[in-house]
């Protein structure tokens, strides 16, 4: 009994020490949902429907942290480096502190996660972003990219690296047809924090129709689990031609009613 209590106390001390070293993501809404910023050695999953703005959000986070002098790696198996650079130029500003590890023009079938971690061990970033769980893979695992077995292997590999190197890892995940995080239980079990990014439709109380001009509103919220903060926090952003931006005062009133 005493041994179990000592182990639990030790885990609490470790969590407390990590929280004290939080790093701001440079995006106030994301910081708010996380509980005050990114925790070193933590693993966060950000999920939602395809095309909902997850990549746009995390690229903004990467560049914002980069501009503050923080080294970041953004690894994508979803898009080529050319596509990522184009998205960055449209929605944010580039930073020399952000390294892009992306699929080539000829092969957009995922990113080999051991290569990404090897690069991280060399560059020693504070944050590693992987886009996405469904396209990352480990070459020695013979299961198909995106399969439950492959995702499980990737998540275990990243969780081990995160804790060992004290690097914050964010994994982007996609939702299934039921609107839930797709993938094996390990994706949720090994994550310290799970965040969802989804459209927040605002309806006219009289007509029941979506209010014009609010179609781009996104709700960013903890999805049941946040080891380092509250589990009932939500914030709002808006998808525009310039990417995800803070809501105007008028639109904040609409989502609050």
PEVENBEL-V241794 format. One record per residue. N is the residue number from 1. PHI is phi in radians with two decimals (999 if undefined). Layout:
BEGIN
N_PHI ; N_PHI
END
This chain:
BEGIN
1_999 ; 2_-1.11 ; 3_-1.11 ; 4_-1.11 ; 5_-1.14 ; 6_-1.13 ; 7_-1.12 ; 8_-1.13 ; 9_-1.09 ; 10_-1.14 ; 11_-1.12 ; 12_-1.13 ; 13_-1.11 ; 14_-1.08 ; 15_-1.07 ; 16_-1.13 ; 17_-1.10 ; 18_-1.16 ; 19_-1.07 ; 20_-1.17 ; 21_-1.83 ; 22_-0.91 ; 23_-2.05 ; 24_-1.15 ; 25_-1.44 ; 26_1.45 ; 27_-2.08 ; 28_-0.97 ; 29_-1.16 ; 30_-1.21 ; 31_-0.99 ; 32_-1.05 ; 33_-1.18 ; 34_-1.24 ; 35_1.87 ; 36_2.23 ; 37_2.27 ; 38_-1.44 ; 39_-1.70 ; 40_-0.99 ; 41_1.38 ; 42_-1.72 ; 43_-2.18 ; 44_-2.05 ; 45_-1.92 ; 46_-1.95 ; 47_-2.27 ; 48_2.92 ; 49_-1.22 ; 50_-1.07 ; 51_1.38 ; 52_-1.46 ; 53_1.96 ; 54_-1.12 ; 55_-1.11 ; 56_-1.04 ; 57_-1.09 ; 58_-1.25 ; 59_-1.17 ; 60_-1.11 ; 61_-1.06 ; 62_-1.02 ; 63_-1.21 ; 64_-1.10 ; 65_-1.20 ; 66_-1.06 ; 67_-1.16 ; 68_-1.59 ; 69_1.60 ; 70_-1.64 ; 71_-1.34 ; 72_-2.34 ; 73_-2.03 ; 74_-1.99 ; 75_-1.85 ; 76_-2.16 ; 77_-1.85 ; 78_-1.61 ; 79_-2.37 ; 80_-1.34 ; 81_-1.09 ; 82_-1.07 ; 83_-1.13 ; 84_-1.11 ; 85_-1.07 ; 86_-1.07 ; 87_-1.14 ; 88_-1.08 ; 89_-1.12 ; 90_-1.38 ; 91_-2.11 ; 92_-2.74 ; 93_-2.12 ; 94_-1.26 ; 95_-2.49 ; 96_-1.22 ; 97_-1.47 ; 98_-1.89 ; 99_-1.79 ; 100_-1.71 ; 101_-2.02 ; 102_-2.30 ; 103_-1.09 ; 104_-1.41 ; 105_-1.10 ; 106_-1.48 ; 107_-2.29 ; 108_-1.92 ; 109_-1.70 ; 110_1.88 ; 111_-2.19 ; 112_-1.33 ; 113_-1.24 ; 114_-1.18 ; 115_-1.13 ; 116_-1.12 ; 117_-1.15 ; 118_-1.06 ; 119_-1.15 ; 120_-1.15 ; 121_-1.14 ; 122_-1.40 ; 123_-1.53 ; 124_0.94 ; 125_-1.35 ; 126_-1.56 ; 127_-2.43 ; 128_-2.11 ; 129_-1.94 ; 130_-2.06 ; 131_-2.14 ; 132_-2.53 ; 133_-1.06 ; 134_-1.38 ; 135_-2.07 ; 136_-1.40 ; 137_-2.69 ; 138_-2.02 ; 139_-1.04 ; 140_-1.33 ; 141_-1.51 ; 142_-1.45 ; 143_-1.28 ; 144_-1.18 ; 145_-1.05 ; 146_1.60 ; 147_-1.31 ; 148_-1.05 ; 149_-1.13 ; 150_-1.18 ; 151_-1.08 ; 152_-1.05 ; 153_-1.12 ; 154_-1.10 ; 155_-1.12 ; 156_-1.10 ; 157_-1.12 ; 158_-1.21 ; 159_-1.10 ; 160_-1.11 ; 161_-1.09 ; 162_-0.99 ; 163_-1.23 ; 164_-1.19 ; 165_-1.59 ; 166_1.04 ; 167_-1.92 ; 168_-1.26 ; 169_-2.10 ; 170_-2.09 ; 171_-1.95 ; 172_-1.50 ; 173_-2.22 ; 174_-1.80 ; 175_-1.54 ; 176_-1.51 ; 177_-1.13 ; 178_-1.52 ; 179_1.40 ; 180_-1.96 ; 181_-1.04 ; 182_-1.45 ; 183_2.31 ; 184_-1.29 ; 185_-1.05 ; 186_-1.03 ; 187_-1.08 ; 188_-1.49 ; 189_-1.14 ; 190_-1.51 ; 191_-1.31 ; 192_-1.44 ; 193_-2.43 ; 194_-2.11 ; 195_-2.16 ; 196_-2.00 ; 197_-2.20 ; 198_-2.45 ; 199_-1.06 ; 200_-2.08 ; 201_-1.30 ; 202_-1.93 ; 203_-1.78 ; 204_-1.20 ; 205_-1.12 ; 206_-1.53 ; 207_-1.64 ; 208_1.41 ; 209_-1.52 ; 210_-1.15 ; 211_-1.20 ; 212_-0.95 ; 213_1.59 ; 214_-1.90 ; 215_-1.10 ; 216_-1.57 ; 217_-1.21 ; 218_-2.13 ; 219_-1.79 ; 220_-1.90 ; 221_-2.61 ; 222_-1.17 ; 223_-1.84 ; 224_1.31 ; 225_-2.37 ; 226_-2.66 ; 227_-1.12 ; 228_-1.95 ; 229_-3.01 ; 230_-1.22 ; 231_-1.79 ; 232_-2.21 ; 233_-1.83 ; 234_-2.44 ; 235_-2.46 ; 236_-2.25 ; 237_-2.33 ; 238_-2.29 ; 239_-1.44 ; 240_-2.27 ; 241_-1.12 ; 242_-1.64 ; 243_1.71 ; 244_-1.49 ; 245_-2.23 ; 246_-1.16 ; 247_-1.25 ; 248_-1.20 ; 249_-1.06 ; 250_-1.11 ; 251_-1.30 ; 252_-1.13 ; 253_-1.15 ; 254_-1.14 ; 255_-1.31 ; 256_-1.47 ; 257_-1.36
END
